[in-house]
Amino acid sequence: MNRPRPRPRPLSRLLIVLAALAVSVLGLVGPATAAAPYCGITWGSIPETDAGMSDRVTVTGVRAGQHACFDRLVIDLRGHPLGGWDVRYVPVVHRDGSGTPLPVLGGAALQLVLHAPAYADAGRPTLRVADERAVVPVAGFLTLRQVAWAGTYEGYTTLAVGTRARLPFWVFVLPGTAGDRLVVDVAHRW
């Protein structure tokens, strides 16, 4: 038995050819590329450290600010150069001296350890903290949730920074004539 042969469908073939042409011309098929970094930020979330030491630097102030792509924490120092620091995400920050846990608000805890005390000769404080749970106000910030005082002990000062999540951060020192500033920027997102 002879079956009738199906008739070619010129319109469907034409549509397939046009779709293939459009895909190749418009570049819809090609090598995959990574998305551009958020605000050009290429930082990560691994620890940043400088192992130096100095006995000529003291912590004198802490402040915070908001920027378009990140929140910033600045630690003011008297003297320079800053001896060193260690900034990293940790499961929980511990208070200097006693080692007791210091929980902070947010989804992640960033521990800042400066190789500089917040006291001068004979234990005279160089920074007075009115509220250890809120060293600086960060209400309304996109990334920072809390900046808490973990203490100053044996030449080190520690801050506990609660962040919304484990987000990229960057640490750098701004030199000044009266003293350096340690700057910690934490991105609003990846």
N, C-alpha and C positions, 0 to 999 in steps of 0.2 A: 504494500500500500504506500502510495506516495503522499507524503504530507506536504502541505504547502509551506514553503519557506517563509520565515518571518521577514517582514519588510524592514529594511534599515530605517533607523530613526535619525535622520540628518540633524534635527534640532537638538536632541540630547547629545550627540557627538560634538556638535558645535559648542554647546555649553561646557562640556568637559574640557575641550581644547582651550576655550577662553579662560576657564578657571585656572588651568595649569599655567597659562601664559601670565595671568594676573599675579599668581603666587610668585612666580620667578621674577617678574618685573618689579613688584612692590617689595621684594625681599622678605616675604613672610616665611620663607624657608631658608635657613642659613645657620651658621654656627651660633650657638647660644652665647650670650654675653652676660656678665655679672651686672647687677643693678648698680647705679652710681651710689657712692657712699652718702649717707645722710649729711647734708650741709658740708660735704667735703671732708667729714671726720673719718679718719683712718685709724683711730685709737683702738685699743682692745681693753680687756678686763683682767689681764694678768698682773701680778704684783709689779710695782715700780719701786726701786730702791736706789739709794746712794749710801754707801757704807761709811762715809767719812765721819769724823768726830771733831768737835770744837768746844773749847771751854770759854769762848769769848762771846757766845751768842745766847740770848734769852728770848723767850716768847713774850710779846707785849700786847698782842691784840688778835682778835679773830673776827672776820666779817664775811658776809655772803652777798651774792648778787645774782640777778637773773639776766641771761642773754638769749638771743634768738634761738640758738641751737643747744645750749647747755646752761647748767647752773654752776656758779663759781664759788669756791671757798678760798679765802685768803688768810694766811696766818702771818701777822706782822712780827718782825724780829728786831731786836736791838743788837747791832753788831753784824759783822759779816767776815768771812763767808759762812753760810749755814753749813754745819758739819755733815749732815746727812739726814735721810728720812727713809721710811718704809711705809708704803701705802698699798693696801690689799683688801680684797673682800675676804671676810672670815665668817664662820658660822655664828660666832658671838664674840664681841669685844670684852676684854677683861679689864677691870680697874687696876691701875698701877699700884704696886705695893701689896695690896690684899689679894689680888687675883680673882675677886668676885665677879661674876658675869654682869654685864651692863647691856640689857636688851635695848634696842632702839626701834622706832617706828619705821615701817616700810617693809619691802620685800627682800632687802639685802642690807648687810652691814659692812660698811667700808671703815677699816681701821687705819688711822693716821698716827704714826709714831715719828716724832721729830727728835733728832739728836740734839736737843736744846731744852733746858729746864725753863719753867715759868717762875723762877726765883733767882735772886742775885746773891751776893755775899751774905753770909749769916742767915740764909733762909728767907730774906726779905722778898715778898712776892713782887713779880714784875707784871703780873696779870691777875686781876681780881675777877672772879666769875660769880655773878649774882645768882644765877640759876644753873646748876650743873646739868639739869635735864634739857635746858634750852640756852646754850651758850650764845647763839645768835638766832633771831627769829627767821624761820623759813616757811611760815604759813603762806600758802598760795604758790609756792615754787612748783615747777613741773616735775623736777627730779628729786631734789633734796626734801626729806621728810623730817629730819631731826639732826641737830648737831649737839652731842652730849660730851661732857667733860669726864674723861676716864682717869685723869690725874697727871701729876708731874712727880717723878721719883727718880733719884740717882742720876740726874742729868738728862732724863728723857721726859717728853710730854706726849700724852696720848689723847686723841679725840675719837669719838665713835660717831660715825655719820650714817644715819639711816637714809637709804635711797629707795625710790619707788620699786626698782628691780636691779638686778645685776646688769649694769649698763657700762658702756665704754667710758674710760676716764683717762686723763692726761695730767701729769705732774711736772711742774717746772719752777725754777727760781727766778725771780725778778730782782736783780741787784739794785741797791739804793745807797745813797750817801750815808744815811743814818743807820740803815739796816736793810737786810734782805727781806723778801716776802716769798713764802712758799705758796704756790697757787695750785689748786686742784680743781680741774674742770670735769664735770660729769655730764655726759650727753643726755639729751632728752629721750633719745631712742637709738636703736642700732641703725 
